[in-house]
């Protein structure tokens, strides 16, 4: 599945707001080069031509609005089926927006919150807490944000950089999210492609 993962990653980058530069550095906050509507249209036009079947399969996993390579890898791990070694947690949006009711806007000083991974129907949120990308001086703001989202009826889960780096910690975090989504966990998870990604 390494070829599939590579194709999906590339699709996320095209449809996301970041880009790899020469030397491996990453530039953030860019306008997307493409979107899923265009990718799906191209996939239909190309059809299953020889050598392109893998790329066509990748279309089922590519999403709009990824803000970083880490967000992409987390999204891939979550959306890949358990058969492929992922966690089978599709149905989320990347950097989805939650509108704050007017009664809370004055107190919170915001009209909306943008969430890294949002399962709107399940009212579950996963936030990737990256010191390098989001900054390390936002604990007070993050606490207010989590409290506000909880007040709105959302369950907020957090994934740290350390959890992302270590397979067992990542697996524990993902299983916790599955529980919040009402999904049943397998007793054991082995050899996940998500682990090989890191």
VOPAGU-2260 file (C-alpha; in pm, 1 decimal, decimal comma):
REM VOPAGU-2260
SITE   aa  ch    i         X         Y         Z
SITE  UNK   A    0       0,0       0,0       0,0
SITE  UNK   A    1     301,8     233,1      -0,8
SITE  UNK   A    2     223,0     350,2    -355,1
SITE  UNK   A    3    -135,5     423,1    -254,0
SITE  UNK   A    4     -21,7     618,0      53,9
SITE  UNK   A    5     217,6     824,8    -160,7
SITE  UNK   A    6     -59,6     906,6    -408,9
SITE  UNK   A    7    -300,0    1002,4    -130,6
SITE  UNK   A    8     -38,3    1223,9      34,9
SITE  UNK   A    9      24,4    1404,7    -292,2
SITE  UNK   A   10    -348,2    1457,3    -340,1
SITE  UNK   A   11    -379,6    1601,4       9,2
SITE  UNK   A   12     -97,7    1844,9     -64,8
SITE  UNK   A   13    -261,1    1958,5    -390,9
SITE  UNK   A   14    -595,2    2009,7    -211,5
SITE  UNK   A   15    -440,1    2149,4     107,1
SITE  UNK   A   16    -295,5    2477,8     226,1
SITE  UNK   A   17      69,7    2372,7     258,0
SITE  UNK   A   18     346,6    2272,1      19,6
SITE  UNK   A   19     685,2    2102,8      42,4
SITE  UNK   A   20     971,1    2315,6     -84,4
SITE  UNK   A   21    1318,3    2225,6    -207,6
SITE  UNK   A   22    1518,0    2087,1      81,7
SITE  UNK   A   23    1216,3    1942,1     259,7
SITE  UNK   A   24    1091,8    2261,0     425,5
SITE  UNK   A   25     718,7    2325,5     437,4
SITE  UNK   A   26     533,0    2645,6     354,3
SITE  UNK   A   27     196,1    2696,9     524,7
SITE  UNK   A   28    -110,3    2911,2     465,4
SITE  UNK   A   29    -117,3    2873,8      86,9
SITE  UNK   A   30    -416,3    2872,2    -145,0
SITE  UNK   A   31    -499,8    2513,0    -252,8
SITE  UNK   A   32    -382,9    2419,4    -602,5
SITE  UNK   A   33    -685,4    2196,3    -652,4
SITE  UNK   A   34    -996,4    2060,0    -479,7
SITE  UNK   A   35   -1169,5    1726,5    -449,8
SITE  UNK   A   36   -1437,7    1817,5    -702,7
SITE  UNK   A   37   -1171,3    1865,3    -969,9
SITE  UNK   A   38    -980,3    1554,2    -862,4
SITE  UNK   A   39   -1293,7    1339,5    -884,9
SITE  UNK   A   40   -1377,7    1483,3   -1227,1
SITE  UNK   A   41   -1026,6    1407,6   -1355,9
SITE  UNK   A   42   -1048,0    1056,7   -1213,1
SITE  UNK   A   43   -1371,7     991,1   -1403,3
SITE  UNK   A   44   -1219,6    1123,7   -1725,0
SITE  UNK   A   45    -905,1     915,3   -1692,2
SITE  UNK   A   46   -1091,2     597,4   -1603,8
SITE  UNK   A   47    -900,5     280,6   -1527,7
SITE  UNK   A   48    -623,7     327,0   -1778,6
SITE  UNK   A   49    -325,0     100,5   -1741,5
SITE  UNK   A   50     -96,6     208,1   -1459,9
SITE  UNK   A   51    -345,9     455,4   -1313,3
SITE  UNK   A   52    -565,0     222,2   -1108,7
SITE  UNK   A   53    -374,1     301,6    -789,0
SITE  UNK   A   54    -419,7     674,1    -840,5
SITE  UNK   A   55    -790,7     618,9    -899,0
SITE  UNK   A   56    -814,5     428,1    -571,6
SITE  UNK   A   57    -642,6     720,1    -396,1
SITE  UNK   A   58    -933,9     948,0    -483,8
SITE  UNK   A   59   -1146,7     771,8    -221,2
SITE  UNK   A   60    -915,6     897,3      53,9
SITE  UNK   A   61    -802,7    1245,3     -56,5
SITE  UNK   A   62    -965,3    1537,8     125,1
SITE  UNK   A   63    -970,7    1916,4     101,3
SITE  UNK   A   64    -819,3    2164,9     346,7
SITE  UNK   A   65    -533,0    1981,3     514,1
SITE  UNK   A   66    -319,0    2242,5     687,0
SITE  UNK   A   67       2,7    2044,7     736,4
SITE  UNK   A   68     182,8    1718,6     652,2
SITE  UNK   A   69     104,0    1589,6    1001,8
SITE  UNK   A   70    -266,8    1658,1     952,8
SITE  UNK   A   71    -245,2    1466,6     626,4
SITE  UNK   A   72     -82,6    1161,6     786,0
SITE  UNK   A   73    -333,8    1160,8    1071,8
SITE  UNK   A   74    -621,8    1186,3     824,1
SITE  UNK   A   75    -483,9     898,1     617,2
SITE  UNK   A   76    -439,2     677,6     923,3
SITE  UNK   A   77    -793,1     752,3    1040,1
SITE  UNK   A   78    -966,5     714,7     703,4
SITE  UNK   A   79    -791,4     398,5     582,6
SITE  UNK   A   80   -1005,0      93,6     655,9
SITE  UNK   A   81    -902,7    -152,6     924,5
SITE  UNK   A   82    -836,8    -402,1     643,7
SITE  UNK   A   83    -567,8    -166,2     511,9
SITE  UNK   A   84    -431,0    -121,4     862,6
SITE  UNK   A   85    -601,8     209,0     939,9
SITE  UNK   A   86    -870,9     294,8    1191,9
SITE  UNK   A   87   -1182,7     317,0     974,8
SITE  UNK   A   88   -1298,0     656,1    1103,7
SITE  UNK   A   89   -1417,0     832,8     789,6
SITE  UNK   A   90   -1688,9    1096,3     791,9
SITE  UNK   A   91   -1478,9    1383,8     925,6
SITE  UNK   A   92   -1388,8    1716,0     769,2
SITE  UNK   A   93   -1048,1    1880,6     788,7
SITE  UNK   A   94   -1036,9    2223,3     949,1
SITE  UNK   A   95   -1413,8    2231,6     963,5
SITE  UNK   A   96   -1581,9    2537,7    1109,7
SITE  UNK   A   97   -1825,6    2543,9    1400,8
SITE  UNK   A   98   -2041,0    2853,6    1430,6
SITE  UNK   A   99   -2071,7    2991,8    1782,0
SITE  UNK   A  100   -2425,9    3088,3    1890,0
SITE  UNK   A  101   -2483,6    3459,8    1934,8
SITE  UNK   A  102   -2542,9    3417,1    2308,9
SITE  UNK   A  103   -2178,8    3306,9    2350,7
SITE  UNK   A  104   -2003,7    3535,6    2102,8
SITE  UNK   A  105   -1960,8    3833,4    2333,4
SITE  UNK   A  106   -1814,0    3617,9    2609,7
SITE  UNK   A  107   -1580,1    3423,7    2380,4
SITE  UNK   A  108   -1496,0    3709,5    2146,2
SITE  UNK   A  109   -1534,0    3484,5    1843,0
SITE  UNK   A  110   -1797,5    3398,5    1582,1
SITE  UNK   A  111   -1665,8    3049,8    1506,6
SITE  UNK   A  112   -1403,0    2788,2    1584,3
SITE  UNK   A  113   -1204,1    2599,5    1324,5
SITE  UNK   A  114   -1133,6    2238,3    1421,7
SITE  UNK   A  115    -855,5    2015,7    1287,5
SITE  UNK   A  116   -1076,5    1707,7    1249,7
SITE  UNK   A  117   -1452,5    1737,8    1288,0
SITE  UNK   A  118   -1718,1    1467,4    1287,6
SITE  UNK   A  119   -2015,3    1702,0    1282,1
SITE  UNK   A  120   -2285,3    1436,7    1296,1
SITE  UNK   A  121   -2120,2    1263,7    1592,1
SITE  UNK   A  122   -2026,4    1597,6    1751,2
SITE  UNK   A  123   -1671,1    1476,3    1803,7
SITE  UNK   A  124   -1356,4    1682,3    1748,1
SITE  UNK   A  125    -991,1    1578,8    1732,4
SITE  UNK   A  126    -736,5    1856,4    1774,5
SITE  UNK   A  127    -371,7    1806,9    1680,3
SITE  UNK   A  128    -168,0    1993,6    1940,3
SITE  UNK   A  129     160,4    2065,9    1765,2
SITE  UNK   A  130     408,2    2291,0    1946,8
SITE  UNK   A  131     592,3    2362,1    1622,9
SITE  UNK   A  132     284,3    2460,9    1423,0
SITE  UNK   A  133      34,2    2597,9    1674,1
SITE  UNK   A  134     279,0    2740,1    1928,5
SITE  UNK   A  135     341,6    2647,3    2290,4
SITE  UNK   A  136     194,5    2957,1    2459,6
SITE  UNK   A  137    -171,3    2887,0    2391,3
SITE  UNK   A  138    -270,1    2670,3    2687,1
SITE  UNK   A  139    -505,7    2928,7    2832,6
SITE  UNK   A  140    -671,4    2991,0    2495,5
SITE  UNK   A  141    -699,1    2617,7    2427,8
SITE  UNK   A  142    -864,1    2556,8    2765,4
SITE  UNK   A  143   -1124,5    2826,9    2696,0
SITE  UNK   A  144   -1181,6    2681,9    2350,4
SITE  UNK   A  145   -1230,3    2325,6    2478,1
SITE  UNK   A  146   -1468,7    2447,5    2749,8
SITE  UNK   A  147   -1672,6    2641,0    2492,5
SITE  UNK   A  148   -1693,2    2347,3    2253,2
SITE  UNK   A  149   -1792,8    2117,9    2539,5
SITE  UNK   A  150   -2064,6    2364,9    2632,5
SITE  UNK   A  151   -2189,1    2340,6    2273,6
SITE  UNK   A  152   -2219,5    1964,8    2310,8
SITE  UNK   A  153   -1897,7    1849,2    2142,3
SITE  UNK   A  154   -1653,3    1589,3    2271,1
SITE  UNK   A  155   -1298,9    1719,2    2219,8
SITE  UNK   A  156   -1006,3    1476,3    2190,8
SITE  UNK   A  157    -643,2    1587,5    2165,8
SITE  UNK   A  158    -349,2    1432,3    1985,5
SITE  UNK   A  159      -1,2    1554,6    2082,4
SITE  UNK   A  160     320,0    1543,3    1881,8
SITE  UNK   A  161     462,7    1279,3    2116,4
SITE  UNK   A  162     156,8    1059,3    2065,2
SITE  UNK   A  163     200,4    1094,7    1690,6
SITE  UNK   A  164     565,4     991,0    1710,0
SITE  UNK   A  165     519,5     672,7    1911,9
SITE  UNK   A  166     308,0     396,7    1761,9
SITE  UNK   A  167     160,5     261,1    2085,5
SITE  UNK   A  168      64,0     609,5    2208,6
SITE  UNK   A  169     -85,4     692,3    1869,4
SITE  UNK   A  170    -280,8     367,6    1870,0
SITE  UNK   A  171    -416,2     441,9    2219,1
SITE  UNK   A  172    -526,1     791,4    2110,2
SITE  UNK   A  173    -697,5     657,5    1797,3
SITE  UNK   A  174    -879,3     388,5    1991,5
SITE  UNK   A  175   -1004,0     657,3    2229,0
SITE  UNK   A  176   -1143,4     857,8    1936,7
SITE  UNK   A  177   -1312,0     544,2    1802,2
SITE  UNK   A  178   -1482,5     500,2    2140,3
SITE  UNK   A  179   -1607,9     859,8    2127,8
SITE  UNK   A  180   -1748,7     789,0    1780,9
SITE  UNK   A  181   -1928,2     481,1    1908,8
SITE  UNK   A  182   -1706,6     243,4    1710,2
SITE  UNK   A  183   -1594,0     -90,6    1842,0
SITE  UNK   A  184   -1220,1    -142,7    1890,7
SITE  UNK   A  185   -1036,9    -457,8    1797,6
SITE  UNK   A  186    -851,6    -627,0    2082,1
SITE  UNK   A  187    -519,2    -592,3    1903,3
SITE  UNK   A  188    -381,3    -371,3    1624,9
SITE  UNK   A  189     -62,0    -469,9    1448,2
SITE  UNK   A  190     157,7    -345,8    1164,5
SITE  UNK   A  191     -45,8     -38,2    1083,6
SITE  UNK   A  192      53,5     151,8     767,5
SITE  UNK   A  193      -3,4     457,3     984,1
SITE  UNK   A  194     294,7     351,5    1194,4
SITE  UNK   A  195     512,1     294,9     889,8
SITE  UNK   A  196     426,0     646,8     773,3
SITE  UNK   A  197     608,8     787,0    1073,9
